[in-house]
């Protein structure tokens, strides 16, 4: 088999049943696992036999820049507005097409650098070959410069913000048929977390008797061109962790981690 260079590889995600491919300038790792069952019993040390058990498909879409042109990927992790359920998606890694759900999306906003995303997913079926049509991807990426916070302690200097969204799943298997892949992916709770690294003490006492929730908060960033704004709106926030960290030849930094009930995105 010929070598497969990764330099020009991309992947795609689309919402089923009738969505269009969202091309992503990212590499997609796919983990294809099969349990190896071994039969041991008294009478001898070596196994009596081996056979295959449950199989699973999971994957990761590695770090890629969040850009104006990739707005639609953010919608794939959120619940359907009408049903409240997760959105079934197809992931095309350039080799096969996998049907399942996005299980996590992380957005990292670093100081004076590109805002990056990474995605995890789980599938319970796949088909080959890929139908991915590669095309040039133009990016006006968002950056961690001039980021503004509202609702959070916004008068204090901060260095970075990480937002992690998770869709919990349980893989269900059936003894009825012969397929070893999950027959169903049971949907779980949606979890959202925001982690802000401050350069000075933001003054939130998470150990206090009265710890009020925030009704809403926003994080706003600009694109490189300066013509587009990316707004993350967060609802019902409660602070949980507030670490105080020290490193040699550095300043004391302070973390602040919030759990959030709902998230929305807007690019305009």
For each residue, the residues with C-beta under 8 A, 3 or more apart:
1:
2:
3:
4:
5: 8 9
6: 9 27
7:
8: 5 134
9: 5 6 27 28 94
10: 23 24 25 26 94 132 134 137
11: 23 24 26 27 28 61 91 92 93 94 132
12: 21 22 23 24 91 92 132
13: 21 22 24 61 73 76 89 90 91 92 102 119
14: 19 20 21 22 89 90 92
15: 19 75 76 87 88 89
16: 19 87 88 89 90 99
17: 88
18:
19: 14 15 16 89 90
20: 14
21: 12 13 14 92 132 133
22: 12 13 14 70 72 73 76
23: 10 11 12 134 135 137
24: 10 11 12 13 61 64 70 73 137
25: 10 64 65 137 139
26: 10 11 61 62 63 64
27: 6 9 11 61 62
28: 9 11 59 60 61 62 91 93 94
29: 59 60 62
30: 57 58 59 93 95 96 98
31: 56 57 58 59
32: 55 57
33: 55 56 57 58
34: 52 53 54 55 180
35: 52 53 54 55
36: 50 52 53
37: 50 51 52 53
38: 47 49 50
39: 47 48 49 50 51
40: 47 48
41: 44 48
42:
43:
44: 41 48
45:
46:
47: 38 39 40 50
48: 39 40 41 44
49: 38 39
50: 36 37 38 39 47
51: 37 39
52: 34 35 36 37 55 180
53: 34 35 36 37 180
54: 34 35 171 173 180 182
55: 32 33 34 35 52 180 181
56: 31 33 122 171 181 182
57: 30 31 32 33 98 100 122 123 124 126 181
58: 30 31 33 103 120 121 122 123
59: 28 29 30 31 91 93 98 120 121 122 123
60: 28 29 118 119 120 121
61: 11 13 24 26 27 28 64 91 118 119 120 121
62: 26 27 28 29 118
63: 26 116 117 118
64: 24 25 26 61 70 116 117 118
65: 25 70 114 115 116 117 139 141 142
66: 70 107 114 115 116 117 141 142 230
67: 70 139 140 141 142 223
68: 71 139 140 141 142 223 228 267
69: 137 138 139 140
70: 22 24 64 65 66 67 73 74 117 139
71: 68 74 75 265 267
72: 22 75 76
73: 13 22 24 70 76 117 119
74: 70 71 77 78 105 265
75: 15 71 72 78 87 265
76: 13 15 22 72 73 87 89 102 105
77: 74 102 104 105 119 165 167
78: 74 75 87 165 263 264
79: 83 84 85 86 87 190
80: 83 84 85 86 87
81:
82:
83: 79 80
84: 79 80
85: 79 80 187
86: 79 80 101 102 167 187
87: 15 16 75 76 78 79 80 101 102
88: 15 16 17 99 100 101
89: 13 14 15 16 19 76 99 100 101 102 121
90: 13 14 16 19 97 98 99
91: 11 12 13 28 59 61 97 98 100 121 123
92: 11 12 13 14 21 96 97 98 130 131 132
93: 11 28 30 59 96 98 130 132
94: 9 10 11 28 130 132 134
95: 30 128 129 130
96: 30 92 93 126 127 128 129 130
97: 90 91 92 126 127 128 130 131
98: 30 57 59 90 91 92 93 121 123 125 126
99: 16 88 89 90 123 124 125 126
100: 57 88 89 91 121 122 123 124 125 185
101: 86 87 88 89 121 122 167 169 185 187
102: 13 76 77 86 87 89 105 119 120 121 167
103: 58 120 121 122 166 167 168 169
104: 77 119 120 164 165 166 167
105: 74 76 77 102 117 118 119 164 165
106: 117 118 119 162 163 164 165
107: 66 115 116 117 162 163 164 232
108: 115 116 117 118 160 161 162
109: 115 144 147 160 161 162 163 219 221
110: 113 114 115 116 144 160
111: 144 145 159 160
112: 143 144 145
113: 110 143 144
114: 65 66 110 141 142 143 144
115: 65 66 107 108 109 110 141 142 143 144 221 230
116: 63 64 65 66 107 108 110
117: 63 64 65 66 70 73 105 106 107 108
118: 60 61 62 63 64 105 106 108
119: 13 60 61 73 77 102 104 105 106
120: 58 59 60 61 102 103 104
121: 58 59 60 61 89 91 98 100 101 102 103
122: 56 57 58 59 100 101 103 169 171 185
123: 57 58 59 91 98 99 100 126
124: 57 99 100 171 181 182 183 184 185
125: 98 99 100 181
126: 57 96 97 98 99 123
127: 96 97
128: 95 96 97
129: 95 96
130: 92 93 94 95 96 97
131: 92 97
132: 10 11 12 21 92 93 94
133: 21
134: 8 10 23 94
135: 23
136:
137: 10 23 24 25 69
138: 69
139: 25 65 67 68 69 70
140: 67 68 69 223 224 225 227 228
141: 65 66 67 68 114 115 223 224
142: 65 66 67 68 114 115 221 222 223 224 228 230
143: 112 113 114 115 221 222 223 224
144: 109 110 111 112 113 114 115 147 160 161 221
145: 111 112 222
146: 221 222
147: 109 144 161 219 220 221
148: 154 218 219 220
149: 152 153 154 158 161 196 217 218 219 220
150: 154 217 218 220
151: 154 214 215 216 217 218 234 237
152: 149 196 202 214 217 256
153: 149 156 198 202 203 204 256
154: 148 149 150 151
155:
156: 153 198 199 200 201 202 203
157: 198 199 200
158: 149 161 196 197 198 199
159: 111 197 198 199 253
160: 108 109 110 111 144 196 197
161: 108 109 144 147 149 158 194 195 196 197 219
162: 106 107 108 109 194 195
163: 106 107 109 192 193 194 195 219 232 263
164: 104 105 106 107 192 193 195
165: 77 78 104 105 106 190 191 192 263
166: 103 104 190 191 192 193
167: 77 86 101 102 103 104 187 188 190
168: 103 187 188 189 190 191
169: 101 103 122 185 186 187 188
170: 185 186 188
171: 54 56 122 124 182 184 185 186
172: 182 183 184 185 186
173: 54 180 182 183
174: 177 179 183
175:
176:
177: 174 183
178:
179: 174 183
180: 34 52 53 54 55 173
181: 55 56 57 124 125
182: 54 56 124 171 172 173 185
183: 124 172 173 174 177 179
184: 124 171 172
185: 100 101 122 124 169 170 171 172 182
186: 169 170 171 172
187: 85 86 101 167 168 169
188: 167 168 169 170
189: 168
190: 79 165 166 167 168
191: 165 166 168 259
192: 163 164 165 166 234 259 260 261 262 263
193: 163 164 166 257 258 259 260
194: 161 162 163 217 219 234 237 257 258 260
195: 161 162 163 164 255 256 257 258
196: 149 152 158 160 161 202 255 256 257 258
197: 158 159 160 161 253 254 255
198: 153 156 157 158 159 201 202 253 254 255 256
199: 156 157 158 159 251 253 254
200: 156 157 254
201: 156 198 244 252 254
202: 152 153 156 196 198 254 256
203: 153 156
204: 153 239 242 256
205: 208 211 242
206: 211 239 240 241 242
207:
208: 205 211
209:
210:
211: 205 206 208 238 239
212:
213: 236 237 238
214: 151 152 217 234 236 237 238 258
215: 151 235 236
216: 151 233 234 235 236 237
217: 149 150 151 152 194 214 233 234 237 258
218: 148 149 150 151 231 232 233 234
219: 109 147 148 149 161 163 194 231 232 234
220: 147 148 149 150 229 230 231 232
221: 109 115 142 143 144 146 147 229 230
222: 142 143 145 146 226 228 229 230
223: 67 68 140 141 142 143 226 227 228 229 230
224: 140 141 142 143
225: 140 228
226: 222 223
227: 140 223
228: 68 140 142 222 223 225 267 268
229: 220 221 222 223 267 268
230: 66 115 142 220 221 222 223 265 266 267
231: 218 219 220 265 266 267 268
232: 107 163 218 219 220 263 264 265
233: 216 217 218 263 264 265 266
234: 151 192 194 214 216 217 218 219 237 258 260 262 263
235: 215 216 260 261 262 263 264
236: 213 214 215 216 260 261 262
237: 151 194 213 214 216 217 234 258 259 260 261
238: 211 213 214 258 259
239: 204 206 211 242 256 257 258
240: 206 257 258 259
241: 206 255 256 257
242: 204 205 206 239 254 255 256 257
243: 254 255
244: 201 252 253 254
245: 252 253 254 255
246: 250 252 253
247: 250
248:
249:
250: 246 247 253
251: 199
252: 201 244 245 246
253: 159 197 198 199 244 245 246 250
254: 197 198 199 200 201 202 242 243 244 245
255: 195 196 197 198 241 242 243 245
256: 152 153 195 196 198 202 204 239 241 242
257: 193 194 195 196 239 240 241 242
258: 193 194 195 196 214 217 234 237 238 239 240
259: 191 192 193 237 238 240
260: 192 193 194 234 235 236 237 263
261: 192 235 236 237
262: 192 234 235 236
263: 78 163 165 192 232 233 234 235 260
264: 78 232 233 235
265: 71 74 75 230 231 232 233
266: 230 231 233
267: 68 71 228 229 230 231
268: 228 229 231
